[in-house]
Amino acid sequence: MLLDPLRAQRETIHTLGRRYGARRIRVQQRLPLTEELALLLYRSVEVVPEHELHRHIREYVFMEAVEI
């Protein structure tokens, strides 16, 4: 997992997240926020509010997610 680049950009990522109403930002190994965040990380990004995670995958996602 590419945690070092994410952690290096932590403040920028949190600033972007706050701009779009995100309170907590966590990533999963597959790195599933916005076009800006994708450009910052040089990869596609999928943003899903916790309450919208399907109940069948929610536990798995939380187990795999890493808070930055």
N, C-alpha and C positions, 0 to 999 in steps of 0.2 A: 504494500500500500504506500502511496506517496504522501505520507504524513508530514515529512519535513517541509516540502514546498507549501503545503496547506498551512502548517503552523507558522511558517515565515510570513505568510500573507494574512495571518489571523485577524489583525485589526482592520485591514481593508475589507476582508470578507464580512466581518461583523458590521462594519459601516454600511456595506451594501445590503446586508440582511435587514438592518434597522430601517433603511430607506424603504424597503418593501414589506415591513411589518413582521419580519421574522424575529422571534425572541431567542430561540436556541437553534444552532446550526450544527448538525451532525452529518457525518459522511459514512457511507458504507463502502466496503472494499471495492464494489463496482462503480463507485462514485456516482450513484444515481441522485436554483435561485434565478437567475436571470441571464440574459445574453451577456451582460457585463461580467458576471462571475465566470461564465464559460470562457469568455475571452481572457480573463485574468489567469485561469487555470489551464488554458489551451486544451480543453476537452469539453464534451457536452455535459450539461448538468440538468438534473431533474429535481424539481422542488415539490415536495409533497407535505402539506401540513399533517402533523401527527394524527389528528382526528380523522383524516381522510384515508389513512392506510387501511387496507382491507384487513378485516379481523383475522383472516387465515394466515397472513404474512406478517402482521404487526409484531408479534413476539420475536420472530426471526430477524426482522429488520432492527429492532432494538438491541438484540444480542450482538449483531454485527456492527452496529453504528459506533462511531468514535466521536466524542465531542471535541471540538477544536476551539 
